[in-house]
């Protein structure tokens, strides 16, 4: 039994799923405490602030890190150090600007966002390096980091009076821990920076479209919250965020597979592997949707309390968008690794435009339910276009990525140790 368990955990996908399962467990405990600690109104404000910080971090990252899997295929010398030098220069520059903004404004929220943004930029950059260079270390680090987040949130819940600022401090501390751990693993000490002008120009050229693509991804996830702020009070955003956040934790399941796919597609296309992973993830998400429809209200009551029960209907609606996100998350790394970021950008642009238009139509009519309907619609457009493109580009049958066959069943048995 022990040998079988060891064999399973040696498999990249199995360990990644194990890691994400722990992250989901600790993450749900964390958001449960945050929601109870803040209440719907302050939770809405907290969600709005963190979403703005995330969007700003994407823009200021310029998409430099998105080129890393592509450059990895070229096997260039000093690749890692070249990237880290540029990342550290960005971080130092943004931190100085953030401190200046904080001194000038003297607003606590602006100060924290000004510090949080450069920290998030560097964290995202180092996570991409970890995904390609040392995926197992990255997975272990995420387990530790989620646990730190949970412990700090428990302490805040027990001992700190109600305020959103302490939770923003926790975000900064969590990301700084990430940064230190990654730099230690890379054996990188910021001393003398070596900047190649041609390489920087390449990063801007590659990264600009990649940054816009990443921005569209984040807007597709977050435009609903940003637009809700225009039409509804923070309490409605707080209720909406329950469904949105729970869906994000379900997305950790396809993310577990996506991280391995990123590492594999940095070397080759792995089309057969992508097809198999798609089938597994769609099956899992269908079961999760059914589970939420049956037990969702009870889960929300247990986790967040009676004041969040009105979040159940909107949560159910949002969950119907998850299968489409599975298609996007599993297929998109293949296109990014092949340098087809413009294609990804165009698909996401169509999705975001649809999201914005439908939000403007439905939020004034239905409030948070309108935002949920718009989200599912835009996710469906994004996922279906990616899937159709994948089928056409690799000359597959329409059901190759969604229907199991005998070979898939044998592969599952092999992973479970039931077949030699």
JOTAJO-V387000 format. One record per pair of residues at least 6 apart in sequence whose ideal C-beta (glycine too) atoms are under 7 Angstrom apart, sorted by sequence separation. I is the first residue (numbers start at 1). J is the second residue. D is the distance in whole Angstrom. If there is no record, write none. Layout:
I:J:D / I:J:D
//
This chain:
8:14:5 / 9:15:5 / 160:166:5 / 264:270:4 / 413:419:4 / 130:137:6 / 131:138:6 / 363:370:4 / 391:398:6 / 35:43:5 / 38:46:6 / 71:79:6 / 102:110:6 / 130:138:4 / 228:236:7 / 229:237:7 / 300:308:6 / 301:309:6 / 335:343:6 / 336:344:6 / 362:370:3 / 363:371:5 / 9:18:7 / 34:43:7 / 101:110:7 / 102:111:4 / 228:237:5 / 261:270:7 / 264:273:6 / 300:309:6 / 335:344:5 / 410:419:6 / 156:166:5 / 127:138:7 / 156:167:7 / 300:311:6 / 362:373:5 / 390:401:7 / 102:114:5 / 225:237:6 / 228:240:6 / 297:309:7 / 300:312:5 / 332:344:6 / 359:371:6 / 362:374:5 / 101:114:5 / 261:274:6 / 156:170:7 / 387:401:6 / 68:83:6 / 297:312:5 / 300:315:7 / 359:374:4 / 98:114:3 / 225:241:7 / 261:277:7 / 296:312:5 / 358:374:4 / 98:115:5 / 153:170:6 / 152:170:5 / 98:117:7 / 296:315:6 / 355:374:6 / 358:377:5 / 98:118:6 / 257:277:5 / 296:316:6 / 355:375:7 / 358:378:7 / 149:170:7 / 152:173:7 / 64:86:6 / 94:117:7 / 95:118:5 / 292:315:7 / 293:316:6 / 354:377:6 / 355:378:4 / 94:118:3 / 257:281:6 / 292:316:6 / 354:378:5 / 149:174:5 / 148:174:6 / 352:378:7 / 91:118:5 / 94:121:6 / 254:281:5 / 292:319:5 / 351:378:5 / 354:381:5 / 253:281:7 / 145:174:6 / 148:177:6 / 91:121:7 / 289:319:5 / 351:381:5 / 90:121:6 / 91:122:4 / 253:284:6 / 289:320:7 / 350:381:6 / 351:382:4 / 145:177:6 / 145:178:6 / 289:322:7 / 60:94:6 / 348:382:6 / 87:122:6 / 250:285:7 / 347:382:6 / 350:385:7 / 141:178:7 / 285:322:5 / 286:323:7 / 87:125:5 / 250:288:6 / 285:323:5 / 347:385:5 / 347:386:6 / 141:181:5 / 282:323:6 / 285:326:6 / 282:326:6 / 281:326:5 / 83:129:7 / 137:185:6 / 80:129:7 / 278:327:7 / 281:330:6 / 134:185:6 / 116:168:7 / 123:175:5 / 126:178:7 / 130:182:6 / 278:330:5 / 317:369:7 / 112:165:7 / 119:172:6 / 126:179:6 / 277:330:5 / 314:368:5 / 318:372:5 / 321:375:6 / 325:379:5 / 328:382:5 / 332:386:6 / 116:171:6 / 120:175:6 / 123:178:5 / 314:369:6 / 317:372:4 / 321:376:4 / 324:379:4 / 328:383:5 / 331:386:5 / 112:168:4 / 116:172:6 / 119:175:4 / 123:179:6 / 126:182:4 / 274:330:6 / 313:369:7 / 317:373:6 / 320:376:5 / 324:380:5 / 327:383:4 / 331:387:7 / 60:117:6 / 108:165:6 / 115:172:6 / 119:176:6 / 122:179:6 / 274:331:7 / 318:375:6 / 242:300:6 / 314:372:5 / 318:376:7 / 321:379:4 / 324:382:6 / 325:383:6 / 328:386:5 / 65:124:7 / 317:376:6 / 321:380:7 / 324:383:3 / 327:386:5 / 331:390:5 / 49:109:6 / 53:113:5 / 57:117:5 / 61:121:5 / 65:125:4 / 68:128:5 / 72:132:6 / 274:334:6 / 324:384:7 / 327:387:5 / 52:113:7 / 56:117:5 / 60:121:5 / 64:125:7 / 68:129:6 / 242:304:6 / 53:116:5 / 57:120:4 / 61:124:6 / 65:128:4 / 69:132:6 / 49:113:7 / 53:117:6 / 57:121:5 / 61:125:6 / 68:132:6 / 269:334:6 / 54:120:7 / 242:308:6 / 53:120:6 / 57:124:7 / 243:311:6 / 265:333:5 / 239:308:6 / 242:311:4 / 246:315:6 / 261:330:6 / 265:334:5 / 239:310:6 / 243:314:5 / 247:318:5 / 251:322:7 / 258:329:5 / 262:333:5 / 266:337:6 / 239:311:4 / 243:315:3 / 247:319:6 / 250:322:6 / 254:326:5 / 258:330:6 / 261:333:5 / 265:337:4 / 242:315:6 / 257:330:6 / 240:314:6 / 244:318:6 / 251:325:6 / 255:329:6 / 239:314:7 / 243:318:4 / 247:322:6 / 254:329:4 / 258:333:6 / 254:330:6 / 251:329:7 / 84:186:6 / 88:190:5 / 84:188:5 / 89:193:6 / 80:186:6 / 85:193:4 / 85:194:6 / 86:195:7 / 85:195:6 / 82:196:6 / 86:200:7 / 82:199:6 / 86:203:7 / 46:164:5 / 23:142:6 / 27:146:6 / 30:149:6 / 34:153:6 / 37:156:7 / 45:164:6 / 19:139:4 / 23:143:7 / 26:146:4 / 30:150:5 / 33:153:5 / 37:157:5 / 42:162:7 / 282:402:6 / 15:136:7 / 22:143:5 / 26:147:6 / 29:150:5 / 33:154:6 / 46:167:6 / 42:164:6 / 279:401:7 / 12:135:7 / 16:139:6 / 19:142:6 / 23:146:5 / 30:153:5 / 271:394:5 / 278:401:4 / 279:402:6 / 15:139:6 / 19:143:6 / 26:150:4 / 33:157:5 / 38:162:7 / 135:259:6 / 278:402:7 / 37:162:6 / 135:260:7 / 275:400:5 / 279:404:6 / 38:164:7 / 275:401:5 / 131:259:5 / 135:263:5 / 213:341:6 / 220:348:7 / 240:368:4 / 216:345:7 / 223:352:7 / 239:368:6 / 243:372:7 / 279:408:6 / 132:262:7 / 131:262:5 / 132:263:6 / 210:341:5 / 213:344:5 / 217:348:6 / 220:351:6 / 236:367:6 / 240:371:6 / 131:263:6 / 209:341:5 / 213:345:4 / 216:348:4 / 220:352:5 / 223:355:5 / 227:359:5 / 231:363:5 / 236:368:5 / 276:408:6 / 34:167:6 / 209:342:6 / 212:345:6 / 216:349:6 / 219:352:5 / 223:356:6 / 231:364:6 / 132:266:5 / 213:348:6 / 220:355:6 / 224:359:6 / 228:363:6 / 232:367:5 / 276:411:6 / 67:203:6 / 209:345:5 / 216:352:5 / 223:359:7 / 227:363:6 / 232:368:7 / 64:203:5 / 67:206:4 / 67:207:6 / 228:368:7 / 66:207:6 / 62:204:7 / 64:207:5 / 67:210:7 / 228:371:5 / 63:207:4 / 66:210:3 / 227:371:7 / 62:207:5 / 63:208:6 / 62:208:7 / 63:210:3 / 224:371:4 / 63:211:3 / 66:214:7 / 62:211:5 / 61:211:6 / 224:374:6 / 63:214:6 / 224:375:5 / 59:211:7 / 58:211:7 / 58:214:5 / 59:215:6 / 58:215:5 / 220:378:6 / 58:218:5 / 220:382:7 / 55:218:6 / 54:218:6 / 55:222:6 / 54:222:7 / 51:222:4 / 51:225:5 / 51:226:6 / 48:225:6 / 47:225:6 / 48:229:6 / 45:234:5 / 48:237:6 / 44:234:3 / 47:237:6 / 44:235:6 / 47:238:7 / 44:236:7 / 41:234:5 / 44:237:3 / 69:262:6 / 73:266:6 / 41:235:4 / 44:238:4 / 47:241:4 / 72:266:5 / 40:235:5 / 43:238:4 / 69:265:7 / 41:238:6 / 44:241:7 / 69:266:4 / 40:238:3 / 43:241:6 / 40:239:6 / 35:242:7 / 31:245:5 / 28:249:6 / 27:249:5 / 24:249:5 / 24:252:6 / 23:252:6 / 20:252:4 / 20:253:6 / 20:255:7 / 20:256:4 / 19:256:7 / 17:256:5 / 16:256:4 / 16:257:7 / 16:259:6 / 13:257:6 / 16:260:6 / 13:260:6 / 12:260:5 / 40:307:6 / 69:336:7 / 70:337:6 / 36:304:6 / 39:307:7 / 40:308:7 / 69:337:5 / 35:304:5 / 36:305:6 / 70:339:5 / 66:336:7 / 32:303:4 / 32:304:6 / 35:308:6 / 28:303:7 / 66:341:7 / 14:415:7 / 11:415:6 / 8:417:7 / 7:417:6 / 4:417:4
//
